[in-house]
Amino acid sequence: MSEQIQMRVAVVGATGFQGGAVARLLTERNHRVRTLSRRPEGDRPPLPGVSCATGDLGHAEDVRQLFSGATHAAVVMPLVYEPEQVRRYARNIAEAAVAAGVRRLVYNANTRVPRSATAVAAFETRRIAEEVLRDSGVPLVVLRPPVYLDNLFSPWNGPALVNEGVLAYPLPADVPTAWLSHRDLAEAVHAALTVDGLEGRTFDIGGARTLTGEELAEAFGRGLGRRVRYQALAPRVFEQGLAQVLGRDAAAGVAGIYHYMAAGTDRLLLAGDDGVSAGALSVEATPVEEWVTRQPWQVWANDPEEQDAQTLT
Ligand SMILES: NC(=O)c1ccc[n+]([C@@H]2O[C@H](COP(=O)([O-])OP(=O)(O)OC[C@H]3O[C@@H](n4cnc5c(N)ncnc54)[C@H](OP(=O)(O)O)[C@@H]3O)[C@@H](O)[C@H]2O)c1
């Protein structure tokens, strides 16, 4: 393992949730991180120790600047599901990575990807990006996560969880899912960047256990210290709600995954991989209960006393 050597990592999407988790972990481990943001400096989230340039993945020169001097790269595609736009982003990244001579690029496909082609843009655009990166010849490791626990620490789920004990999510209750935290994603990315001999491999990464909706609700109940029940949301209802926040196209893109899972033809798509990736990457994911206890849920509480209690702890 080349962990001791300081990497200079080009991180795509570090001002976002997944890339942010990766950038934080890499800087904690004393690696140098550079990223690209379309936003002006004052509008970016604080990312201590990360060098952030203004630019766009659609502009080849901006991406070349991001990769200039990089030894490694960690890439996640943004919330874009238009195939030609994703292809352009991936080409710009691939060309810049090859030109910089990066030793390894870790591509987080941000989702599992079905074995055969589908009509779902959320899968097929990620497959396109993977193919472009692979065809470029850059030393590549691909990570395909299922869904994130962090999706549940949100204004959509937090209040219902804390105040009503309801965990509502657009997956059928019987779909076995290896829920993963952003922090454990970052651990997997770090391992994929540093463990020797992984080039060319693809991993279906996931959390410590594969859980049905009820089992997930029980784990949340143990973490929150209250009874929690699972409620399977209709993907159509989820999509309508998401459209208010992200707009219709992005919401349709995200919801495509949930419509696909609801159809029931690929029940195990989000399940664990029997420890294959954890073994190869030498990572051990955090149990759901432990992740739950670490989140400041009281920020969503109706009861002001509970909110104050959280502020004081
Ligand atoms: N599997 C799951 O459970 C799950 C959950 C959430 C999201 N996702 C998927 O994962 C992907 C990323 O999600 P996220 O939540 O990490 O995203 P996010 O928080 O919205 O962040 C997106 C990142 O991409 C950057 N970006 C967007 N367009 C760009 C462009 N043209 N040029 C340069 N940078 C650009 C943003 O930077 P600036 O805004 O600073 O420019 C930001 O850093 C999306 O495809 C999303 O659907 C999957």
The ligand as a Gaussian input file, in Angstrom:
#p B3LYP/6-31G(d) Opt

LIG

0 1
 N      -26.872000       6.729000      -4.448000
 C      -27.449000       7.699000      -3.739000
 O      -28.089000       7.446000      -2.697000
 C      -27.278000       9.130000      -4.164000
 C      -27.639000      10.134000      -3.257000
 C      -27.459000      11.462000      -3.616000
 C      -26.965000      11.768000      -4.883000
 N      -26.647000      10.766000      -5.739000
 C      -26.104000      11.079000      -7.079000
 O      -24.727000      11.382000      -6.955000
 C      -24.343000      12.458000      -7.809000
 C      -23.673000      13.557000      -6.999000
 O      -24.488000      13.847000      -5.930000
 P      -24.059000      14.778000      -4.710000
 O      -25.222000      14.720000      -3.758000
 O      -22.698000      14.475000      -4.227000
 O      -24.059000      16.128000      -5.495000
 P      -24.162000      17.592000      -5.024000
 O      -24.068000      17.675000      -3.543000
 O      -25.301000      18.223000      -5.749000
 O      -22.797000      18.133000      -5.658000
 C      -22.537000      18.161000      -7.013000
 C      -21.080000      18.572000      -7.180000
 O      -20.758000      18.618000      -8.561000
 C      -20.247000      19.911000      -8.867000
 N      -20.671000      20.257000     -10.212000
 C      -21.906000      20.169000     -10.730000
 N      -21.883000      20.532000     -12.033000
 C      -20.610000      20.880000     -12.300000
 C      -19.956000      21.366000     -13.449000
 N      -20.602000      21.559000     -14.609000
 N      -18.640000      21.639000     -13.369000
 C      -17.962000      21.476000     -12.207000
 N      -18.521000      20.997000     -11.085000
 C      -19.831000      20.716000     -11.137000
 C      -20.821000      20.827000      -7.832000
 O      -19.993000      21.949000      -7.722000
 P      -20.495000      23.476000      -7.708000
 O      -21.973000      23.478000      -7.449000
 O      -19.715000      24.078000      -6.586000
 O      -20.125000      23.986000      -9.049000
 C      -20.782000      19.935000      -6.612000
 O      -19.495000      19.915000      -6.071000
 C      -25.620000      12.875000      -8.524000
 O      -25.639000      12.229000      -9.751000
 C      -26.719000      12.339000      -7.639000
 O      -27.911000      12.001000      -8.305000
 C      -26.763000       9.454000      -5.400000

